[in-house]
Amino acid sequence: MRPVRFLCGVLGCSLLAASVTGSARALDLDWVLSDRGEGDTLVYEAAVDGSSYMAYRVEATLETSAASAFGAAVRNLVTPTRAPKNQRRTLLQNDGEVFVVHTRIAVPFVSDRDVVVRIESSKPQGGGEATLTWRTVSHPAAPPERGVVRLTKSRGSWTFTPLAPARTRVIYENHTDVGGRVPAWLARSMLRGEAVGQIAELRQSLLDYSSRVGEIDVAGTPREDASAKTP
């Protein structure tokens, strides 16, 4: 059975840290290597003061440019149509560099969850590092709903460091408190699985994008390729 997705990294895809800018990542923790995944993928865990849930960090190398990896991660984080099947995502704000996303998450056997995150982006400049950081916020367009547990403690980041023109080291970090009455052991299994799955989803997003004609915008609608139109 596929694990329930609490955040797509989505989100997801933040309350525990101040807003992060520049190239700094969201989580400054004592990471411990816990596993080695496919290829050169490394999985780390870290305890977070005051939380029953671990933070997770996954590192891997992609055979693509930092700009392409960055674009794929943005699409995965904010595009409504790229939300997992158990999630309903609404893009509340998009100014090209800052996004606010509301996500409703259906969770079997317990109350549904929802979360509002603010995502800040730092695009690669002159072949340098790019980052995406997110944290939970409140937003008047998405007030808490009765019977739905609002996640208020989640933060994370993507970091993209170019190793060559078409080779990038990516680092995904996330810490989420799932709230409510979810056994810690179950939440740990799901959150760890989700963190590891982010790299696979990033690779798939890159494949999906390269197979499409035209650019995919962050609203989830493929833009028409003007050159393909008949005059």
PyRosetta script that sets phi, psi and omega in degrees:
from pyrosetta import init, pose_from_sequence

init()
pose = pose_from_sequence("MRPVRFLCGVLGCSLLAASVTGSARALDLDWVLSDRGEGDTLVYEAAVDGSSYMAYRVEATLETSAASAFGAAVRNLVTPTRAPKNQRRTLLQNDGEVFVVHTRIAVPFVSDRDVVVRIESSKPQGGGEATLTWRTVSHPAAPPERGVVRLTKSRGSWTFTPLAPARTRVIYENHTDVGGRVPAWLARSMLRGEAVGQIAELRQSLLDYSSRVGEIDVAGTPREDASAKTP")
pose.set_psi(1, 134.0)
pose.set_omega(1, 179.4)
pose.set_phi(2, -71.3)
pose.set_psi(2, 136.5)
pose.set_omega(2, -177.7)
pose.set_phi(3, -65.4)
pose.set_psi(3, 147.9)
pose.set_omega(3, 175.4)
pose.set_phi(4, -63.7)
pose.set_psi(4, 134.8)
pose.set_omega(4, -178.9)
pose.set_phi(5, -93.6)
pose.set_psi(5, 114.9)
pose.set_omega(5, 175.9)
pose.set_phi(6, -81.2)
pose.set_psi(6, -41.1)
pose.set_omega(6, 177.9)
pose.set_phi(7, -138.9)
pose.set_psi(7, 141.8)
pose.set_omega(7, 178.0)
pose.set_phi(8, -88.5)
pose.set_psi(8, 29.4)
pose.set_omega(8, -169.8)
pose.set_phi(9, 65.8)
pose.set_psi(9, -3.9)
pose.set_omega(9, -172.3)
pose.set_phi(10, -50.6)
pose.set_psi(10, 12.8)
pose.set_omega(10, -163.6)
pose.set_phi(11, -174.5)
pose.set_psi(12, 169.5)
pose.set_omega(12, 0.4)
pose.set_phi(13, -71.6)
pose.set_psi(14, -24.0)
pose.set_omega(14, -178.3)
pose.set_phi(15, -68.7)
pose.set_psi(15, -23.2)
pose.set_omega(15, -173.9)
pose.set_phi(16, -76.4)
pose.set_psi(16, -12.3)
pose.set_omega(16, -176.8)
pose.set_phi(17, -126.9)
pose.set_psi(17, 156.2)
pose.set_omega(17, 173.1)
pose.set_phi(18, -70.2)
pose.set_psi(18, 165.2)
pose.set_omega(18, 177.7)
pose.set_phi(19, -57.2)
pose.set_psi(19, 137.5)
pose.set_omega(19, -176.4)
pose.set_phi(20, -107.9)
pose.set_psi(20, 134.1)
pose.set_omega(20, 179.0)
pose.set_phi(21, -129.6)
pose.set_psi(21, 170.3)
pose.set_omega(21, 177.8)
pose.set_phi(22, 67.5)
pose.set_psi(22, -147.7)
pose.set_omega(22, -174.6)
pose.set_phi(23, -94.3)
pose.set_psi(23, 2.6)
pose.set_omega(23, -178.8)
pose.set_phi(24, -70.7)
pose.set_psi(24, 141.8)
pose.set_omega(24, 176.2)
pose.set_phi(25, -86.7)
pose.set_psi(25, 165.2)
pose.set_omega(25, -170.9)
pose.set_phi(26, -76.3)
pose.set_psi(26, -27.1)
pose.set_omega(26, -171.1)
pose.set_phi(27, -116.7)
pose.set_psi(27, 118.5)
pose.set_omega(27, 176.8)
pose.set_phi(28, -108.5)
pose.set_psi(28, 89.5)
pose.set_omega(28, -171.8)
pose.set_phi(29, -132.3)
pose.set_psi(29, 169.3)
pose.set_omega(29, 177.0)
pose.set_phi(30, -90.1)
pose.set_psi(30, 92.3)
pose.set_omega(30, -174.2)
pose.set_phi(31, -78.5)
pose.set_psi(31, 139.8)
pose.set_omega(31, 177.6)
pose.set_phi(32, -123.0)
pose.set_psi(32, 126.4)
pose.set_omega(32, 179.0)
pose.set_phi(33, -63.8)
pose.set_psi(33, 125.5)
pose.set_omega(33, -177.7)
pose.set_phi(34, -115.5)
pose.set_psi(34, -19.9)
pose.set_omega(34, -176.4)
pose.set_phi(35, -165.4)
pose.set_psi(35, 158.6)
pose.set_omega(35, 172.4)
pose.set_phi(36, -119.6)
pose.set_psi(36, 122.3)
pose.set_omega(36, -177.6)
pose.set_phi(37, -95.2)
pose.set_psi(37, -156.9)
pose.set_omega(37, -178.3)
pose.set_phi(38, -61.7)
pose.set_psi(38, 137.9)
pose.set_omega(38, -180.0)
pose.set_phi(39, 62.8)
pose.set_psi(39, -127.3)
pose.set_omega(39, -178.2)
pose.set_phi(40, -99.9)
pose.set_psi(40, 17.9)
pose.set_omega(40, -177.3)
pose.set_phi(41, -68.2)
pose.set_psi(41, 132.2)
pose.set_omega(41, 178.7)
pose.set_phi(42, -120.5)
pose.set_psi(42, 136.9)
pose.set_omega(42, -179.4)
pose.set_phi(43, -118.4)
pose.set_psi(43, 128.1)
pose.set_omega(43, -179.5)
pose.set_phi(44, -120.3)
pose.set_psi(44, 155.3)
pose.set_omega(44, 172.9)
pose.set_phi(45, -127.5)
pose.set_psi(45, 157.0)
pose.set_omega(45, 176.3)
pose.set_phi(46, -153.6)
pose.set_psi(46, 140.9)
pose.set_omega(46, 174.1)
pose.set_phi(47, -77.8)
pose.set_psi(47, 147.4)
pose.set_omega(47, 179.8)
pose.set_phi(48, -119.9)
pose.set_psi(48, 124.8)
pose.set_omega(48, -179.1)
pose.set_phi(49, -54.9)
pose.set_psi(49, 131.1)
pose.set_omega(49, 176.1)
pose.set_phi(50, 81.2)
pose.set_psi(50, 4.8)
pose.set_omega(50, -178.1)
pose.set_phi(51, -124.4)
pose.set_psi(51, 146.3)
pose.set_omega(51, 176.1)
pose.set_phi(52, -85.3)
pose.set_psi(52, -6.0)
pose.set_omega(52, -173.9)
pose.set_phi(53, -111.6)
pose.set_psi(53, 142.2)
pose.set_omega(53, 179.4)
pose.set_phi(54, -78.9)
pose.set_psi(54, 156.3)
pose.set_omega(54, 169.2)
pose.set_phi(55, -96.5)
pose.set_psi(55, 153.5)
pose.set_omega(55, -176.8)
pose.set_phi(56, -130.1)
pose.set_psi(56, 145.3)
pose.set_omega(56, 179.4)
pose.set_phi(57, -136.4)
pose.set_psi(57, 131.4)
pose.set_omega(57, 179.9)
pose.set_phi(58, -128.0)
pose.set_psi(58, 131.4)
pose.set_omega(58, 179.7)
pose.set_phi(59, -120.3)
pose.set_psi(59, 143.2)
pose.set_omega(59, 177.4)
pose.set_phi(60, -160.1)
pose.set_psi(60, 166.3)
pose.set_omega(60, 176.2)
pose.set_phi(61, -113.3)
pose.set_psi(61, 131.4)
pose.set_omega(61, 178.7)
pose.set_phi(62, -112.4)
pose.set_psi(62, 142.9)
pose.set_omega(62, 177.8)
pose.set_phi(63, -88.2)
pose.set_psi(63, 68.7)
pose.set_omega(63, 179.2)
pose.set_phi(64, -159.3)
pose.set_psi(64, 169.5)
pose.set_omega(64, 179.8)
pose.set_phi(65, -77.1)
pose.set_psi(65, 158.5)
pose.set_omega(65, 177.4)
pose.set_phi(66, -61.6)
pose.set_psi(66, -37.2)
pose.set_omega(66, -180.0)
pose.set_phi(67, -64.5)
pose.set_psi(67, -41.1)
pose.set_omega(67, 179.4)
pose.set_phi(68, -68.0)
pose.set_psi(68, -42.5)
pose.set_omega(68, 178.5)
pose.set_phi(69, -63.9)
pose.set_psi(69, -40.8)
pose.set_omega(69, 177.5)
pose.set_phi(70, -60.3)
pose.set_psi(70, -47.6)
pose.set_omega(70, -179.8)
pose.set_phi(71, -61.6)
pose.set_psi(71, -40.3)
pose.set_omega(71, 178.6)
pose.set_phi(72, -63.8)
pose.set_psi(72, -40.8)
pose.set_omega(72, 180.0)
pose.set_phi(73, -66.1)
pose.set_psi(73, -39.7)
pose.set_omega(73, 176.9)
pose.set_phi(74, -60.3)
pose.set_psi(74, -46.4)
pose.set_omega(74, 179.5)
pose.set_phi(75, -59.5)
pose.set_psi(75, -42.9)
pose.set_omega(75, 179.8)
pose.set_phi(76, -64.7)
pose.set_psi(76, -33.9)
pose.set_omega(76, -175.6)
pose.set_phi(77, -79.0)
pose.set_psi(77, -36.5)
pose.set_omega(77, -167.9)
pose.set_phi(78, -117.4)
pose.set_psi(78, -17.4)
pose.set_omega(78, -174.6)
pose.set_phi(79, -75.3)
pose.set_psi(79, 121.6)
pose.set_omega(79, -179.1)
pose.set_phi(80, -56.5)
pose.set_psi(80, -39.7)
pose.set_omega(80, -176.3)
pose.set_phi(81, -74.9)
pose.set_psi(81, -7.5)
pose.set_omega(81, 178.1)
pose.set_phi(82, -100.9)
pose.set_psi(82, 7.8)
pose.set_omega(82, 176.2)
pose.set_phi(83, -68.5)
pose.set_psi(83, 145.0)
pose.set_omega(83, 174.6)
pose.set_phi(84, -57.3)
pose.set_psi(84, 162.8)
pose.set_omega(84, -173.3)
pose.set_phi(85, -61.6)
pose.set_psi(85, -28.0)
pose.set_omega(85, -177.9)
pose.set_phi(86, -91.3)
pose.set_psi(86, 11.9)
pose.set_omega(86, -177.5)
pose.set_phi(87, -123.9)
pose.set_psi(87, 149.5)
pose.set_omega(87, 171.0)
pose.set_phi(88, -122.0)
pose.set_psi(88, 118.6)
pose.set_omega(88, -171.0)
pose.set_phi(89, -113.0)
pose.set_psi(89, 138.5)
pose.set_omega(89, 176.1)
pose.set_phi(90, -127.7)
pose.set_psi(90, 127.4)
pose.set_omega(90, 177.1)
pose.set_phi(91, -87.6)
pose.set_psi(91, 109.3)
pose.set_omega(91, -175.2)
pose.set_phi(92, -88.3)
pose.set_psi(92, -28.4)
pose.set_omega(92, -178.5)
pose.set_phi(93, -148.6)
pose.set_psi(93, 140.2)
pose.set_omega(93, 176.9)
pose.set_phi(94, -152.4)
pose.set_psi(94, 106.9)
pose.set_omega(94, 175.3)
pose.set_phi(95, -113.5)
pose.set_psi(95, 16.3)
pose.set_omega(95, 178.5)
pose.set_phi(96, 94.1)
pose.set_psi(96, -27.8)
pose.set_omega(96, 179.0)
pose.set_phi(97, -124.4)
pose.set_psi(97, -25.7)
pose.set_omega(97, 178.0)
pose.set_phi(98, -123.2)
pose.set_psi(98, 131.8)
pose.set_omega(98, 179.1)
pose.set_phi(99, -126.9)
pose.set_psi(99, 143.7)
pose.set_omega(99, 171.3)
pose.set_phi(100, -121.5)
pose.set_psi(100, 125.4)
pose.set_omega(100, -173.1)
pose.set_phi(101, -126.5)
pose.set_psi(101, 132.4)
pose.set_omega(101, 173.4)
pose.set_phi(102, -106.9)
pose.set_psi(102, 132.4)
pose.set_omega(102, -179.3)
pose.set_phi(103, -129.7)
pose.set_psi(103, 129.6)
pose.set_omega(103, 173.6)
pose.set_phi(104, -103.5)
pose.set_psi(104, 129.1)
pose.set_omega(104, -172.6)
pose.set_phi(105, -120.2)
pose.set_psi(105, 120.6)
pose.set_omega(105, 175.7)
pose.set_phi(106, -83.1)
pose.set_psi(106, 123.6)
pose.set_omega(106, -176.7)
pose.set_phi(107, -122.2)
pose.set_psi(107, 121.0)
pose.set_omega(107, -179.5)
pose.set_phi(108, -62.9)
pose.set_psi(108, 142.8)
pose.set_omega(108, 170.9)
pose.set_phi(109, 73.8)
pose.set_psi(109, -15.1)
pose.set_omega(109, 178.1)
pose.set_phi(110, -133.0)
pose.set_psi(110, 176.3)
pose.set_omega(110, -178.3)
pose.set_phi(111, -63.6)
pose.set_psi(111, 145.9)
pose.set_omega(111, 173.9)
pose.set_phi(112, -61.7)
pose.set_psi(112, 155.6)
pose.set_omega(112, 176.7)
pose.set_phi(113, -114.4)
pose.set_psi(113, 158.7)
pose.set_omega(113, 165.5)
pose.set_phi(114, -146.1)
pose.set_psi(114, 164.3)
pose.set_omega(114, -175.0)
pose.set_phi(115, -155.8)
pose.set_psi(115, 145.8)
pose.set_omega(115, 173.0)
pose.set_phi(116, -119.8)
pose.set_psi(116, 124.9)
pose.set_omega(116, -179.7)
pose.set_phi(117, -125.0)
pose.set_psi(117, 147.0)
pose.set_omega(117, 172.7)
pose.set_phi(118, -104.9)
pose.set_psi(118, 124.0)
pose.set_omega(118, -177.1)
pose.set_phi(119, -112.2)
pose.set_psi(119, 124.8)
pose.set_omega(119, 178.0)
pose.set_phi(120, -111.8)
pose.set_psi(120, 136.5)
pose.set_omega(120, -176.7)
pose.set_phi(121, -118.0)
pose.set_psi(121, 145.7)
pose.set_omega(121, 173.8)
pose.set_phi(122, -128.7)
pose.set_psi(122, 100.7)
pose.set_omega(122, -174.0)
pose.set_phi(123, -72.0)
pose.set_psi(123, 153.0)
pose.set_omega(123, 178.4)
pose.set_phi(124, -63.5)
pose.set_psi(124, 131.2)
pose.set_omega(124, 178.6)
pose.set_phi(125, -116.6)
pose.set_psi(125, 122.0)
pose.set_omega(125, 177.5)
pose.set_phi(126, 59.6)
pose.set_psi(126, 35.5)
pose.set_omega(126, 178.5)
pose.set_phi(127, 80.7)
pose.set_psi(127, 14.3)
pose.set_omega(127, -178.3)
pose.set_phi(128, -91.9)
pose.set_psi(128, -168.4)
pose.set_omega(128, -177.1)
pose.set_phi(129, -72.2)
pose.set_psi(129, 147.0)
pose.set_omega(129, 175.3)
pose.set_phi(130, -124.2)
pose.set_psi(130, 150.8)
pose.set_omega(130, -179.3)
pose.set_phi(131, -139.5)
pose.set_psi(131, 153.4)
pose.set_omega(131, 167.2)
pose.set_phi(132, -130.0)
pose.set_psi(132, 128.6)
pose.set_omega(132, 176.9)
pose.set_phi(133, -128.5)
pose.set_psi(133, 148.0)
pose.set_omega(133, 179.9)
pose.set_phi(134, -141.5)
pose.set_psi(134, 156.1)
pose.set_omega(134, 178.8)
pose.set_phi(135, -154.7)
pose.set_psi(135, 152.6)
pose.set_omega(135, 179.0)
pose.set_phi(136, -72.7)
pose.set_psi(136, 144.9)
pose.set_omega(136, 178.3)
pose.set_phi(137, -142.7)
pose.set_psi(137, 174.5)
pose.set_omega(137, 169.1)
pose.set_phi(138, -106.0)
pose.set_psi(138, 156.5)
pose.set_omega(138, -179.1)
pose.set_phi(139, -151.3)
pose.set_psi(139, 134.3)
pose.set_omega(139, -176.2)
pose.set_phi(140, -63.2)
pose.set_psi(140, -23.7)
pose.set_omega(140, -179.6)
pose.set_phi(141, -78.8)
pose.set_psi(141, -9.0)
pose.set_omega(141, -179.2)
pose.set_phi(142, -138.1)
pose.set_psi(142, 70.7)
pose.set_omega(142, 178.5)
pose.set_phi(143, -70.5)
pose.set_psi(143, 158.2)
pose.set_omega(143, 176.8)
pose.set_phi(144, -57.7)
pose.set_psi(144, 144.9)
pose.set_omega(144, 179.5)
pose.set_phi(145, -106.9)
pose.set_psi(145, 143.1)
pose.set_omega(145, 177.7)
pose.set_phi(146, -64.8)
pose.set_psi(146, 132.2)
pose.set_omega(146, 179.2)
pose.set_phi(147, 86.1)
pose.set_psi(147, -2.3)
pose.set_omega(147, 178.8)
pose.set_phi(148, -115.8)
pose.set_psi(148, 128.7)
pose.set_omega(148, -179.6)
pose.set_phi(149, -81.9)
pose.set_psi(149, 119.3)
pose.set_omega(149, 179.5)
pose.set_phi(150, -83.9)
pose.set_psi(150, 121.8)
pose.set_omega(150, 174.8)
pose.set_phi(151, -77.1)
pose.set_psi(151, 125.0)
pose.set_omega(151, -176.8)
pose.set_phi(152, -120.0)
pose.set_psi(152, -2.4)
pose.set_omega(152, -178.0)
pose.set_phi(153, -129.6)
pose.set_psi(153, 89.6)
pose.set_omega(153, 176.7)
pose.set_phi(154, -153.1)
pose.set_psi(154, 139.5)
pose.set_omega(154, 178.2)
pose.set_phi(155, -156.8)
pose.set_psi(155, 156.3)
pose.set_omega(155, 179.7)
pose.set_phi(156, -178.2)
pose.set_psi(156, -173.4)
pose.set_omega(156, -177.0)
pose.set_phi(157, -164.1)
pose.set_psi(157, 157.7)
pose.set_omega(157, 163.5)
pose.set_phi(158, -116.2)
pose.set_psi(158, 138.9)
pose.set_omega(158, 173.2)
pose.set_phi(159, -128.5)
pose.set_psi(159, 133.4)
pose.set_omega(159, -177.2)
pose.set_phi(160, -123.1)
pose.set_psi(160, 113.8)
pose.set_omega(160, -177.5)
pose.set_phi(161, -115.5)
pose.set_psi(161, 116.3)
pose.set_omega(161, -178.7)
pose.set_phi(162, -68.7)
pose.set_psi(162, 132.2)
pose.set_omega(162, 174.5)
pose.set_phi(163, -103.1)
pose.set_psi(163, -26.2)
pose.set_omega(163, 178.7)
pose.set_phi(164, -160.9)
pose.set_psi(164, 170.8)
pose.set_omega(164, -178.9)
pose.set_phi(165, -54.1)
pose.set_psi(165, -32.1)
pose.set_omega(165, -179.5)
pose.set_phi(166, -126.6)
pose.set_psi(166, 38.7)
pose.set_omega(166, 178.7)
pose.set_phi(167, -148.8)
pose.set_psi(167, 128.5)
pose.set_omega(167, -172.3)
pose.set_phi(168, -138.1)
pose.set_psi(168, 135.1)
pose.set_omega(168, 171.7)
pose.set_phi(169, -89.9)
pose.set_psi(169, 124.9)
pose.set_omega(169, -179.2)
pose.set_phi(170, -115.7)
pose.set_psi(170, 143.3)
pose.set_omega(170, 177.6)
pose.set_phi(171, -131.0)
pose.set_psi(171, 125.1)
pose.set_omega(171, 176.1)
pose.set_phi(172, -112.2)
pose.set_psi(172, 130.3)
pose.set_omega(172, 177.7)
pose.set_phi(173, -131.2)
pose.set_psi(173, 142.3)
pose.set_omega(173, 178.7)
pose.set_phi(174, -157.9)
pose.set_psi(174, 142.9)
pose.set_omega(174, 169.6)
pose.set_phi(175, -136.8)
pose.set_psi(175, 128.0)
pose.set_omega(175, -178.9)
pose.set_phi(176, -136.8)
pose.set_psi(176, 133.4)
pose.set_omega(176, 169.5)
pose.set_phi(177, -98.8)
pose.set_psi(177, 113.2)
pose.set_omega(177, -171.4)
pose.set_phi(178, -75.7)
pose.set_psi(178, -12.3)
pose.set_omega(178, 174.6)
pose.set_phi(179, 70.2)
pose.set_psi(179, 167.3)
pose.set_omega(179, 176.7)
pose.set_phi(180, 65.8)
pose.set_psi(180, -158.0)
pose.set_omega(180, -175.0)
pose.set_phi(181, -103.7)
pose.set_psi(181, 76.0)
pose.set_omega(181, 174.1)
pose.set_phi(182, -116.5)
pose.set_psi(182, 122.6)
pose.set_omega(182, -179.6)
pose.set_phi(183, -53.9)
pose.set_psi(183, 137.8)
pose.set_omega(183, -176.1)
pose.set_phi(184, -59.2)
pose.set_psi(184, -37.9)
pose.set_omega(184, -177.7)
pose.set_phi(185, -66.3)
pose.set_psi(185, -36.3)
pose.set_omega(185, 179.7)
pose.set_phi(186, -71.4)
pose.set_psi(186, -44.3)
pose.set_omega(186, 178.4)
pose.set_phi(187, -62.0)
pose.set_psi(187, -38.9)
pose.set_omega(187, -179.7)
pose.set_phi(188, -62.0)
pose.set_psi(188, -43.3)
pose.set_omega(188, 179.6)
pose.set_phi(189, -62.8)
pose.set_psi(189, -44.3)
pose.set_omega(189, -178.2)
pose.set_phi(190, -68.2)
pose.set_psi(190, -44.1)
pose.set_omega(190, -177.0)
pose.set_phi(191, -68.0)
pose.set_psi(191, -37.5)
pose.set_omega(191, 177.3)
pose.set_phi(192, -65.9)
pose.set_psi(192, -44.3)
pose.set_omega(192, 178.6)
pose.set_phi(193, -61.5)
pose.set_psi(193, -37.7)
pose.set_omega(193, 178.6)
pose.set_phi(194, -66.0)
pose.set_psi(194, -43.7)
pose.set_omega(194, -179.7)
pose.set_phi(195, -60.3)
pose.set_psi(195, -46.1)
pose.set_omega(195, 179.6)
pose.set_phi(196, -63.6)
pose.set_psi(196, -36.6)
pose.set_omega(196, -178.1)
pose.set_phi(197, -69.9)
pose.set_psi(197, -15.6)
pose.set_omega(197, -178.5)
pose.set_phi(198, -61.8)
pose.set_psi(198, -37.2)
pose.set_omega(198, -179.5)
pose.set_phi(199, -65.9)
pose.set_psi(199, -43.6)
pose.set_omega(199, 178.4)
pose.set_phi(200, -62.0)
pose.set_psi(200, -40.3)
pose.set_omega(200, 179.5)
pose.set_phi(201, -68.1)
pose.set_psi(201, -34.6)
pose.set_omega(201, 176.9)
pose.set_phi(202, -65.2)
pose.set_psi(202, -43.7)
pose.set_omega(202, 177.0)
pose.set_phi(203, -60.4)
pose.set_psi(203, -43.4)
pose.set_omega(203, -179.4)
pose.set_phi(204, -65.2)
pose.set_psi(204, -38.7)
pose.set_omega(204, 178.0)
pose.set_phi(205, -62.0)
pose.set_psi(205, -38.9)
pose.set_omega(205, 176.7)
pose.set_phi(206, -63.7)
pose.set_psi(206, -40.8)
pose.set_omega(206, 178.0)
pose.set_phi(207, -66.3)
pose.set_psi(207, -44.0)
pose.set_omega(207, 179.5)
pose.set_phi(208, -59.8)
pose.set_psi(208, -43.1)
pose.set_omega(208, -177.1)
pose.set_phi(209, -66.5)
pose.set_psi(209, -43.0)
pose.set_omega(209, -177.3)
pose.set_phi(210, -68.6)
pose.set_psi(210, -20.9)
pose.set_omega(210, -179.1)
pose.set_phi(211, -89.3)
pose.set_psi(211, -6.8)
pose.set_omega(211, -178.6)
pose.set_phi(212, -92.1)
pose.set_psi(212, 156.0)
pose.set_omega(212, 172.1)
pose.set_phi(213, -98.2)
pose.set_psi(213, 126.1)
pose.set_omega(213, -178.5)
pose.set_phi(214, 89.6)
pose.set_psi(214, 171.4)
pose.set_omega(214, -175.9)
pose.set_phi(215, -90.1)
pose.set_psi(215, 143.5)
pose.set_omega(215, 175.9)
pose.set_phi(216, -97.5)
pose.set_psi(216, 118.6)
pose.set_omega(216, -178.7)
pose.set_phi(217, -86.2)
pose.set_psi(217, 173.2)
pose.set_omega(217, -173.0)
pose.set_phi(218, -76.2)
pose.set_psi(218, -6.7)
pose.set_omega(218, 173.9)
pose.set_phi(219, -83.7)
pose.set_psi(219, -6.2)
pose.set_omega(219, 175.3)
pose.set_phi(220, 94.4)
pose.set_psi(220, 4.2)
pose.set_omega(220, -178.2)
pose.set_phi(221, -106.6)
pose.set_psi(221, 124.0)
pose.set_omega(221, 176.5)
pose.set_phi(222, -62.5)
pose.set_psi(222, 128.9)
pose.set_omega(222, 176.4)
pose.set_phi(223, -76.9)
pose.set_psi(223, 141.9)
pose.set_omega(223, -180.0)
pose.set_phi(224, -67.5)
pose.set_psi(224, 143.6)
pose.set_omega(224, 176.5)
pose.set_phi(225, -86.4)
pose.set_psi(225, 106.4)
pose.set_omega(225, -175.5)
pose.set_phi(226, -58.2)
pose.set_psi(226, -33.5)
pose.set_omega(226, -176.7)
pose.set_phi(227, -69.9)
pose.set_psi(227, -18.3)
pose.set_omega(227, -178.0)
pose.set_phi(228, -89.9)
pose.set_psi(228, -6.3)
pose.set_omega(228, -178.5)
pose.set_phi(229, -75.7)
pose.set_psi(229, 147.6)
pose.set_omega(229, 175.7)
pose.set_phi(230, -84.8)
pose.set_psi(230, 128.7)
pose.set_omega(230, -178.8)
pose.set_phi(231, -58.4)
pose.dump_pdb("model.pdb")
